Amino acid sequence: MKTTLTAIAALMVGTGAAMACEVTLRSSDTHPEGYPTVTAVQHMGELLEERSDGRLCIEVFHSAQLGEEADTIEQTQLGVIDMNRVSLGPFNNIIEETKVFSLPYIFRSVDHMHRVVDGEIGQDILAEFEEHDLVGLAYFDGGARSFYNSQKPITSIDDIEGMSFRVMQSDVFVDMVDALGGNATPMPYGEVYTSIQTGAIDGAENNWPSFESSGHYEVAGYYTLDEHLIVPEVLVMSKTAWDRLSAEDQELVRQAAKDAVPYMREQWQAREAASEEQVRAAGVEIIEDIDKTPFIEAMGPVYDTHVTSDALRELVTRIQETE
Ligand code: GTR
């Protein structure tokens, strides 16, 4: 009896809390519970709920519950999904300006990337989302991405010749692997583990936390820290969901997203270190003293193919000139 009453009480509390939210924004993320992008949006939800006296809430659907990234972006544009935390990479084929943040070695470091996205260039690119039925809210961290594979240690660019790598669904990344002499297969994140395991591809590329949380390190025992990409991640909202909010509530959402960024960065740093430790402890061979110069030099054709307008050239120059 006591158990039943406790259960009913818990249910009532649950219902009460749910009813207090006038609007619950459904937010998508490919990463599992506890991953920094997931906890950052949950944190944003707490801020929003508090500041709106419980009217505005966010529910994060982690672990790709709402689908793989490219599909969820479409759903967000259509207004089926309200919010989405994704890498900027899959936007490249939709919003041309996002390509500049996805160019290999465009950022000299994560700090350089922060200075760019926190400044005017970052705002200019976020503004481009509005033309595509989306509202850009904030940039999150995605560390530096490097190659991993199941076959052999990659110690120089020559080792990449003929190897196959999964990339995110963007032509920039396909051309990047091509320029290094490898073969690129664009593929949803959720298919990578099995594809490496079965030998359909030799490897993929990602940052420490993704390499670890996806379990890819279990099937790809070589990780070469060439750090070819520092692609920021973004939190976007569907324009349809946005337009349903009053101007005051839109401001609350914008501010909460902004305030979640420092929290995100802190979480990211801690997770990066923990993931690295876990991967090293698992015995993955880490190739760290790699000469990046030939990699950087090989990227010329990628820039030639993708930086094709004056507007894009100007963005690239502005990024390079940012201290
Ligand atoms: C991760 C990123 C995800 C997803 C994934 C991928 O680093 O956080 O949003 O883009 O990479 O490679 O698909």
Boltz pocket constraint, residues with backbone or C-beta under 6 A from the ligand:
constraints:
  - pocket:
      binder: B
      contacts: [[A, 30], [A, 69], [A, 85], [A, 86], [A, 87], [A, 89], [A, 141], [A, 142], [A, 168], [A, 187], [A, 188], [A, 189], [A, 205], [A, 206], [A, 207], [A, 210], [A, 233]]
      max_distance: 6.0
